[in-house]
Amino acid sequence: MDIAIMGAGLSGLACAITLEKNGIYPTIFEKRSKVGDRFVNGEILLSIFAFPVHDCIASLSEEYEIYLKPTSSIQRLELYSKNEKAFIEGHLGFTNIRGREHDSYESQLGRQLKTSIHFNSEETYEQLLSNYSHVVMATGDGSYAKETKNFREDLTVSIKGATIEGSFDRYSVMAWIDYDLAPYGYCFLIPYSKTEANISIAVPDLEGNYALDMTKLWDSFYQMVRSQLKQAIPITDQFHITKYPIGICNSARVGNTFYTGNCFGTMMPFMGFGQYAAILSGIYTAYDLCGLGSYEELMKPFRASYEDSLVLRRAMEQLSNEGLDRIIRSLQGYWGHKLFHTKRINPLKVASYLLRPYIHMKGAASK
Ligand SMILES: Cc1cc2nc3c(=O)[nH]c(=O)nc-3n(C[C@H](O)[C@H](O)[C@H](O)COP(=O)(O)OP(=O)(O)OC[C@H]3O[C@@H](n4cnc5c(N)ncnc54)[C@H](O)[C@@H]3O)c2cc1C
């Protein structure tokens, strides 16, 4: 069995590490010049989206021998709508760094790998298919899956972000769900340290958003953060992504091609989370290749989560700032705490079940 992995990001590396642990050494191709050679940004792993797992980092090390050091734990989540706020406290998850930093998650995974990576690769899927018995597509988006007609694209998102300097509480993450700032989208402030943080704004490319000027939205978001924090927060680095596709494959495995990570559809349409699922999809791809399970079967819970998350996304698109204010107000206090700390029910599933009858589901598979 000759295995080629296309893409040395979270899912491709998790797949390769797991294969190695089982005595299989794949050939890895990465189009960039080193692991994580891309913009730097802050990301989060929230336990609420990993149900029934309460601690993703502990679970990855205990169950899969994948070791990740987050930047910090999250002990406080500040949610802001236009006129309301909710502060949720407790152990809510982790922050981490991505991209060209020594301790980014992809750099950490890269150091756990024995196999060397072919960088600056220009190999095409067709070339890999003809030279290897099995191909793992872990390229970080659905474009290859789309070309092979195996991908249902549900939306695209434009994202702008920056690294800022200032004074931050590294245990707190701030999120704004205010349609004046980001119509039908969201904004985040994720600290990397006491003195550096990432701010970002994500806006879905809906018909009603086509005329939006991302630069203007960004400027008003940046000014708002400056005034809310009462700090100058100079920008030291920036990135801008347009039309990032979010969707899901019809089949996780087609013949001997495995669609892994975002290439499968591990990025959740609701708020764009996907790191944990991407890593697990890499591990599960390796399990299938080692004869330890069926990738298609193992990905079924992620497929269900994707569809639940899509219901929430469509619900978000039908809300106004008044509706968001009501939701955020209801999260302040007992119910917010309960929701973020529940160990018995999957909040994403329950919300999706309750909302499904009221939502017009363009493009989604009906269940
Ligand atoms: C701006 C942004 C913010 C996000 N924030 C969060 C967050 O806070 N929390 C969360 O859980 N998730 C978040 N996500 C989602 C998360 O980052 C992804 O779900 C995750 O990185 C997907 O892993 P992956 O392995 O599929 O892709 P990646 O980790 O992106 O890796 C793909 C790799 O494939 C390589 N590649 C691409 N094409 C080729 C090719 N043709 N040949 C060889 N190599 C190729 C790329 O260079 C890259 O190294 C965010 C995503 C974005 C874009």
PDBQT file of the ligand as one rigid body, heavy atoms in Angstrom, charges set to zero:
ROOT
HETATM    1  C1  LIG A 401      -9.669  32.566   9.376  1.00  0.00    +0.000 C 
HETATM    2  C2  LIG A 401     -10.098  31.249   9.958  1.00  0.00    +0.000 A 
HETATM    3  C3  LIG A 401     -10.404  31.167  11.312  1.00  0.00    +0.000 A 
HETATM    4  C4  LIG A 401     -10.790  29.940  11.865  1.00  0.00    +0.000 A 
HETATM    5  N1  LIG A 401     -11.070  29.895  13.199  1.00  0.00    +0.000 NA
HETATM    6  C5  LIG A 401     -11.359  28.704  13.773  1.00  0.00    +0.000 A 
HETATM    7  C6  LIG A 401     -11.550  28.601  15.172  1.00  0.00    +0.000 A 
HETATM    8  O1  LIG A 401     -11.470  29.597  15.918  1.00  0.00    +0.000 OA
HETATM    9  N2  LIG A 401     -11.826  27.374  15.704  1.00  0.00    +0.000 N 
HETATM   10  C7  LIG A 401     -11.903  26.244  14.940  1.00  0.00    +0.000 A 
HETATM   11  O2  LIG A 401     -12.138  25.153  15.469  1.00  0.00    +0.000 OA
HETATM   12  N3  LIG A 401     -11.722  26.313  13.598  1.00  0.00    +0.000 NA
HETATM   13  C8  LIG A 401     -11.451  27.504  13.003  1.00  0.00    +0.000 A 
HETATM   14  N4  LIG A 401     -11.240  27.569  11.654  1.00  0.00    +0.000 N 
HETATM   15  C9  LIG A 401     -11.344  26.327  10.870  1.00  0.00    +0.000 C 
HETATM   16  C10 LIG A 401     -10.058  25.495  10.964  1.00  0.00    +0.000 C 
HETATM   17  O3  LIG A 401      -8.939  26.317  10.820  1.00  0.00    +0.000 OA
HETATM   18  C11 LIG A 401     -10.081  24.458   9.857  1.00  0.00    +0.000 C 
HETATM   19  O4  LIG A 401     -11.257  23.696  10.005  1.00  0.00    +0.000 OA
HETATM   20  C12 LIG A 401      -8.873  23.513   9.882  1.00  0.00    +0.000 C 
HETATM   21  O5  LIG A 401      -7.659  24.198   9.759  1.00  0.00    +0.000 OA
HETATM   22  C13 LIG A 401      -8.988  22.533   8.728  1.00  0.00    +0.000 C 
HETATM   23  O6  LIG A 401      -7.876  21.672   8.703  1.00  0.00    +0.000 OA
HETATM   24  P1  LIG A 401      -7.423  21.039   7.326  1.00  0.00    +0.000 P 
HETATM   25  O7  LIG A 401      -6.389  20.040   7.632  1.00  0.00    +0.000 OA
HETATM   26  O8  LIG A 401      -8.594  20.631   6.543  1.00  0.00    +0.000 OA
HETATM   27  O9  LIG A 401      -6.769  22.261   6.516  1.00  0.00    +0.000 OA
HETATM   28  P2  LIG A 401      -5.477  23.105   6.844  1.00  0.00    +0.000 P 
HETATM   29  O10 LIG A 401      -5.061  22.984   8.243  1.00  0.00    +0.000 OA
HETATM   30  O11 LIG A 401      -5.768  24.463   6.294  1.00  0.00    +0.000 OA
HETATM   31  O12 LIG A 401      -4.350  22.417   5.936  1.00  0.00    +0.000 OA
HETATM   32  C14 LIG A 401      -4.429  22.327   4.540  1.00  0.00    +0.000 C 
HETATM   33  C15 LIG A 401      -2.997  22.194   4.015  1.00  0.00    +0.000 C 
HETATM   34  O13 LIG A 401      -3.039  21.767   2.669  1.00  0.00    +0.000 OA
HETATM   35  C16 LIG A 401      -2.080  22.505   1.917  1.00  0.00    +0.000 C 
HETATM   36  N5  LIG A 401      -2.488  22.451   0.512  1.00  0.00    +0.000 N 
HETATM   37  C17 LIG A 401      -3.525  23.088  -0.090  1.00  0.00    +0.000 A 
HETATM   38  N6  LIG A 401      -3.591  22.747  -1.394  1.00  0.00    +0.000 NA
HETATM   39  C18 LIG A 401      -2.564  21.869  -1.633  1.00  0.00    +0.000 A 
HETATM   40  C19 LIG A 401      -2.097  21.188  -2.772  1.00  0.00    +0.000 A 
HETATM   41  N7  LIG A 401      -2.714  21.317  -3.949  1.00  0.00    +0.000 N 
HETATM   42  N8  LIG A 401      -1.024  20.375  -2.656  1.00  0.00    +0.000 NA
HETATM   43  C20 LIG A 401      -0.391  20.219  -1.456  1.00  0.00    +0.000 A 
HETATM   44  N9  LIG A 401      -0.785  20.870  -0.328  1.00  0.00    +0.000 NA
HETATM   45  C21 LIG A 401      -1.868  21.681  -0.411  1.00  0.00    +0.000 A 
HETATM   46  C22 LIG A 401      -2.159  23.887   2.551  1.00  0.00    +0.000 C 
HETATM   47  O14 LIG A 401      -1.015  24.644   2.237  1.00  0.00    +0.000 OA
HETATM   48  C23 LIG A 401      -2.255  23.526   4.031  1.00  0.00    +0.000 C 
HETATM   49  O15 LIG A 401      -0.993  23.342   4.615  1.00  0.00    +0.000 OA
HETATM   50  C24 LIG A 401     -10.896  28.782  11.054  1.00  0.00    +0.000 A 
HETATM   51  C25 LIG A 401     -10.604  28.865   9.687  1.00  0.00    +0.000 A 
HETATM   52  C26 LIG A 401     -10.224  30.084   9.143  1.00  0.00    +0.000 A 
HETATM   53  C27 LIG A 401      -9.924  30.158   7.674  1.00  0.00    +0.000 C 
ENDROOT
TORSDOF 0
